[in-house]
Amino acid sequence: MKAIYQTAYGKSDVLCFGDRPEPRPGPKEVLIQNYATSVNPRDWLIRSGRYQLQFLVPAFPLVLGSDLAGRVIAVGAGVSEFQVGDRVFGMKNPCDGLATYADVVSVSAKHITHTPEGLDWIQAGATPLCALTAWQALVKGAGIKPGMSVMVIGASGGVGSFAVQIARALGARVTAVCSGANAELARRLGATRVIDYQREDVLKQPERFDCVFDTIGRHRFTPSCAILNQGGRFVSTIPSPQNLKVMAISKMRALLQPGHPRAHVVMVRPDAKDLAEIAGLIAAGQLTPLIDRVYPLHEAAQAHDYSRTLRARGKIVLSIQP
Ligand SMILES: NC(=O)c1ccc[n+]([C@@H]2O[C@H](COP(=O)([O-])OP(=O)(O)OC[C@H]3O[C@@H](n4cnc5c(N)ncnc54)[C@H](OP(=O)(O)O)[C@@H]3O)[C@@H](O)[C@H]2O)c1
């Protein structure tokens, strides 16, 4: 199969395009002809050797990538939910090896679902990891219900652009935080109010929120309590030791002081049920992946360099020709 692989950690020039042995589907796995994947910041963190969960990553040669979108070309023993020819999308777990920057991918049947009608390969490949992160943060981490108010920090990014739309679809009022250049985009995604972080202090707002979802990792829990309602949640995507410690302490404090805001760190997991909920929102027209740029697979290095600018508006996709 054709893949992007690396034999050492380093800058984007360690990424090579070439042939790698094709995987075989193990029991409960499905083999996919992969048409699209996306670049996530974790990819260039792993590439450079800086990812905190580095020990989970298999030995070199290493094929990066979490997102996949394509057709089933074979099923392993014990798989009944999928058949050859099905259109699917999903996400690979780092523990199972990454390996979606490739035209053939083997993945657990529990980590994919059928692609909703009308979603093309590029959109499907853009969706799983970031949409699952946003869904798991808002539904499982913050328990968002209709009528709640949510602040999404980093609203124009990969996770943020899904989070604004998902929070809206859940019936929440959304305040987006982004640069002024992306204010109109955030409104189009469904934000009722936009804060330009370059002009306003995000934590000095008259409004109180049931959830502050910091998708970018710019803020901390304690100062954020100033804009949280009783029982509100601060959710971060950054699993730093500091954030994990704060999460544990805030859980204990909430036991002693019911109603005190709580911190939560989302750590995305592949989950076919969550992905089916996301597919349902897409099918209902409530969620549309926002695509910034599309690169052919062999230009993964350029795609990484662009992602590292942290200026992406939505997702950066790698398109894969079979
Ligand atoms: N824990 C997990 O499971 C998990 C899952 C997914 C992602 N993550 C992490 O979450 C972070 C975001 O991921 P992503 O894919 O959304 O990144 P991304 O798409 O690269 O984010 C780019 C966006 O960041 C915004 N941004 C940059 N600086 C900002 C600031 N100071 N305030 C507000 N927005 C700012 C930019 O908007 P402007 O140009 O408008 O500033 C841009 O639209 C990464 O660190 C990633 O590793 C963690």
The ligand as a MOL file (V3000), in Angstrom:
LIG
                    3D

  0  0  0     0  0            999 V3000
M  V30 BEGIN CTAB
M  V30 COUNTS 48 52 0 0 0
M  V30 BEGIN ATOM
M  V30 1 N -7.4100 15.6750 24.4630 0
M  V30 2 C -7.8440 15.2610 23.2750 0
M  V30 3 O -8.4080 14.1640 23.1460 0
M  V30 4 C -7.6800 16.1630 22.0820 0
M  V30 5 C -8.3920 15.8940 20.9000 0
M  V30 6 C -8.2610 16.7830 19.8240 0
M  V30 7 C -7.4110 17.8800 19.9270 0
M  V30 8 N -6.7040 18.0620 21.0730 0 CHG=1
M  V30 9 C -5.8160 19.2300 21.2260 0
M  V30 10 O -6.6460 20.3890 21.1410 0
M  V30 11 C -5.9170 21.4670 20.5700 0
M  V30 12 C -6.7300 22.0520 19.4180 0
M  V30 13 O -6.8590 21.1040 18.3810 0
M  V30 14 P -7.4870 21.5440 16.9870 0
M  V30 15 O -7.4210 20.3760 16.0740 0
M  V30 16 O -8.7840 22.2110 17.1880 0 CHG=-1
M  V30 17 O -6.4030 22.6500 16.5410 0
M  V30 18 P -6.4040 23.6080 15.2750 0
M  V30 19 O -7.5080 23.2740 14.3440 0
M  V30 20 O -5.0310 23.6270 14.7290 0
M  V30 21 O -6.6970 25.0540 15.9380 0
M  V30 22 C -6.5240 26.1570 15.1210 0
M  V30 23 C -7.3630 27.2960 15.6590 0
M  V30 24 O -6.8050 27.7640 16.8900 0
M  V30 25 C -7.2560 29.0870 17.0450 0
M  V30 26 N -6.4370 29.8000 18.0150 0
M  V30 27 C -5.0990 29.9270 18.0360 0
M  V30 28 N -4.7240 30.6550 19.1160 0
M  V30 29 C -5.8770 30.9830 19.7860 0
M  V30 30 C -6.1650 31.7160 20.9760 0
M  V30 31 N -5.2010 32.2860 21.6970 0
M  V30 32 N -7.4500 31.8360 21.3620 0
M  V30 33 C -8.4480 31.2610 20.6530 0
M  V30 34 N -8.2400 30.5700 19.5050 0
M  V30 35 C -6.9590 30.4400 19.0740 0
M  V30 36 C -7.1410 29.6690 15.6540 0
M  V30 37 O -8.1390 30.6700 15.5240 0
M  V30 38 P -7.7320 32.1980 15.3160 0
M  V30 39 O -6.8930 32.2150 14.0520 0
M  V30 40 O -9.0580 32.8820 15.1900 0
M  V30 41 O -6.9370 32.5920 16.5240 0
M  V30 42 C -7.4040 28.4760 14.7390 0
M  V30 43 O -8.6790 28.5340 14.1110 0
M  V30 44 C -4.5680 20.8870 20.1780 0
M  V30 45 O -3.6290 21.1520 21.1990 0
M  V30 46 C -4.8220 19.3810 20.1060 0
M  V30 47 O -3.6470 18.6110 20.3180 0
M  V30 48 C -6.8110 17.2380 22.1470 0
M  V30 END ATOM
M  V30 BEGIN BOND
M  V30 1 1 1 2
M  V30 2 2 2 3
M  V30 3 1 2 4
M  V30 4 1 4 5
M  V30 5 2 4 48
M  V30 6 2 5 6
M  V30 7 1 6 7
M  V30 8 2 7 8
M  V30 9 1 8 9
M  V30 10 1 8 48
M  V30 11 1 9 10
M  V30 12 1 9 46
M  V30 13 1 10 11
M  V30 14 1 11 12
M  V30 15 1 11 44
M  V30 16 1 12 13
M  V30 17 1 13 14
M  V30 18 2 14 15
M  V30 19 1 14 16
M  V30 20 1 14 17
M  V30 21 1 17 18
M  V30 22 2 18 19
M  V30 23 1 18 20
M  V30 24 1 18 21
M  V30 25 1 21 22
M  V30 26 1 22 23
M  V30 27 1 23 24
M  V30 28 1 23 42
M  V30 29 1 24 25
M  V30 30 1 25 26
M  V30 31 1 25 36
M  V30 32 1 26 27
M  V30 33 1 26 35
M  V30 34 2 27 28
M  V30 35 1 28 29
M  V30 36 1 29 30
M  V30 37 2 29 35
M  V30 38 1 30 31
M  V30 39 2 30 32
M  V30 40 1 32 33
M  V30 41 2 33 34
M  V30 42 1 34 35
M  V30 43 1 36 37
M  V30 44 1 36 42
M  V30 45 1 37 38
M  V30 46 2 38 39
M  V30 47 1 38 40
M  V30 48 1 38 41
M  V30 49 1 42 43
M  V30 50 1 44 45
M  V30 51 1 44 46
M  V30 52 1 46 47
M  V30 END BOND
M  V30 END CTAB
M  END
